[in-house]
Amino acid sequence: MGHAKLAWLRPYIRRHRGSLLAVMALAAATSVLAAAQPYLSKLIIDDGLIGRHFDLLVELCAAIVVLASCGFALGALNRLLYVRLSGKILFAIREDVYAHILTLPPRFFRVRPVGDIVTRLDGDVAEIQRFSTDAVLAVVNGVLLLIFSAVIMTLMSVRLTVAAACILPLHLLLRYRARRHVSDSTREVRESRGVITHFLFETLGAAKAVQSAGAERWERDRLGSLNKGLLQRLVRQQLVGYTIGALSGVLSHLTTAVVFILGGWQVIHGSLTVGTLVAFTAYLARGTGSATSLMGLYTAYQRAEVSLKRVQELRDAEPMRPRGGGSRVLEARSAPIRFQDVSFRYPDAGQMLFEHLTLEVAPGSKVVLFGESGVGKSTLVELLRGFAEPTCGAILLDCVDLSDYELHSVRRRIPVLETEPVLFRGSILDNIRYGNFDASADRVMEVARRTGVESFVFALPDGYATELGLRGMGLSTGQRQRIAVARALLGSPFALVLDEATSNLDAAAVGFMHELIDRHCGERTRIVITHTPHSVPRADRILELRDGSVHECPGAHAYA
């Protein structure tokens, strides 16, 4: 994880530098208190017990209790500040990455599983945050304790200190040799968890389809296979971690054994006191623990590097950058739409989807667009709403180039009704208001009455406050479509697009939907994408999209 790769984390840490400094100061104070306790143990043994000074023994024991109590209080306060600081940094990182993801083009979500994105936003961001803040505390605590321990140990016995230090290079070599195994095992576990998360999103979101196909056992077996793969990777990761920890423990015991042998020889020959040896081993344990923690940061660094790369892939994904980046607001009024000499090709495609396509839609007209699957009907809508950019040519709304408009206003003013309306967890009122969050309850209910939502909403347990399940579960397709129409109407559309919006409705419901839209949006431009063009009532034009261009079909009014 290069220095430059960590640069984007600095603003999050700098934003809370006051709290971070307070946490570091408390950690330093706690380390000082911890460093004093073994020396008091030396005094208790040498001066209190062996020196037979009972009053001093009591005073020293009381001092240990006081130091421990102060350490507990400072540690609790430090933990409280740290948890709050850590949470703020974590949530800020996650919110910013999430906001960036929402700027990405539709093609990003077509190739990137949602479960993988969620895993990166959850586990990987948490790992980065944990390392970025835990590393600071570990360095402060570890370095201070290591320095205090090394200084006091040297003052006690230079010979023992040198003997203990000779084994330190073996610890460093162990961590260095294990780095690749840690990185590989961590990446494999993260990727497996991402696959499982996506599997759960996909199958639980389509539970009814799974049940309808009688595929419950098959999906369970698929999950079992994924779990088996994850288990194998978890076992490898745990073995790597255990091996590193166990070998570090062996080296620590080797160091302790060497110190006891050399120190015991000095005690037996009278050149070292028992209290000094006991205190030295206590400082050795603390110093070794600090050194191990600092070396453990290297292992944590390997894990965080995997997470950083995975999150970095999200942050580096190119957002939609419409040409011009205008600030003009698209007004809700009847005006022409024109595709002028538009050519388009997807970035990974070899040939043009459209080439020199020209189409003008008159204000307030109802235009039907049909064609075979894959000819680009929905892509035209994506171009119209700024989710994709023409390779060349221009799109004019009200005689103004699309790039001169503020993108959000274009998308809000040109809503799309799809086969499966997108509804969110929340109340019916909130779902109608989605995208128009400042709309009053009275305005929402007025639109709901006009679009027929009121005809079924009062039969629900809590009326407009009824909480919907995932994707509007519990409502019929027709009811969900009415909520979607109400949402579109609430936004005062410039134009309205129906992208196979009625394909899941019966003939009566299709007629009602078109009558509803024509009555309340009759003065607005309506573009209907369908595979059955002559079933659309009151169409002004019927257009076929084929071979990258638009062809007029006669007799549209005959189906009015």
Secondary structure, 3 states (H helix, E strand, C coil): CCCCCCHHHHHHHHCCHHHHHHHHHHHHHHHHHHHHHHHHHHHHHHHHHHCCCHHHHHHHHHHHHHHHHHHHHHHHHHHHHHHHHHHHHHHHHHHHHHHHHCCCCHHHHHHCCHHHHHHHHHHHHHHHHHHHHHHHHHHHHHHHHHHHHHHHHHHHCHHHHHHHHCCHHHHHHHHHHHHHHHHHHHHHHHHHHHHHHHHHHHHHCCHHHHHHCCCHHHHHHHHHHHHHHHHHHHHHHHHHHHHHHHHHHHHHHHHHHHHHHHHHHHHHCCCCCHHHHHHHHHHHHHHHHHHHHHHHHHHHHHHHHHHHHHHHHHHHCCCCCCCCCCCECCCCCCCCEEEEEEEECCCCCCCCCEEEEEEEECCCCEEEEECCCCCCHHHHHHHHCCCCCCCEEEEEECCEEHHHECHHHHHHHCCEEECCCCCCCEEHHHHHHCCCCCCCHHHHHHHHHHCCCHHHHCCCCCHHHCEECHHHCCCCHHHHHHHHHHHHHHCCCCEEEEECCCCCCCHHHHHHHHHHHHHHHCCCEEEEECCCHHHCCCCCEEEEEECCEEEEECCHHHHC
